Amino acid sequence: MKSLILLLITTGIWAGVNVSGCMSCHGTDWSSKALGVSKDVSKMTKQEVSDALVGYKNGSYGGQMKNLMRDQIYKYSVEDLNNTGIGI
């Protein structure tokens, strides 16, 4: 788990998704609640992360963060988002 986080931090990329932008809000260990309201991503499973990202893209997920996150991930394909899964 921690080694995967370290790999993501050092490379800044996983499965075609540049995570350095993600870390600016969610922190380098993924535990920061973006804008004080998001989930602690470090406690999410790979499937939960993928489901959330795809949901942000198609508008079926996100509550008050929906528009902000949709704008962050619009450039990625659903395939990219399904394969991300931070896996923490």
Buried (B, 14 or more C-beta within 10 A) or exposed (E): EEEBBEEBBEEEEBBEBEBEEBBEBBBBBBEBEBEEEBBBBBEBEBEBBBBBBBBBBEEEBBEEBBEBBBEBBEEBEEEBBBBBBBBB
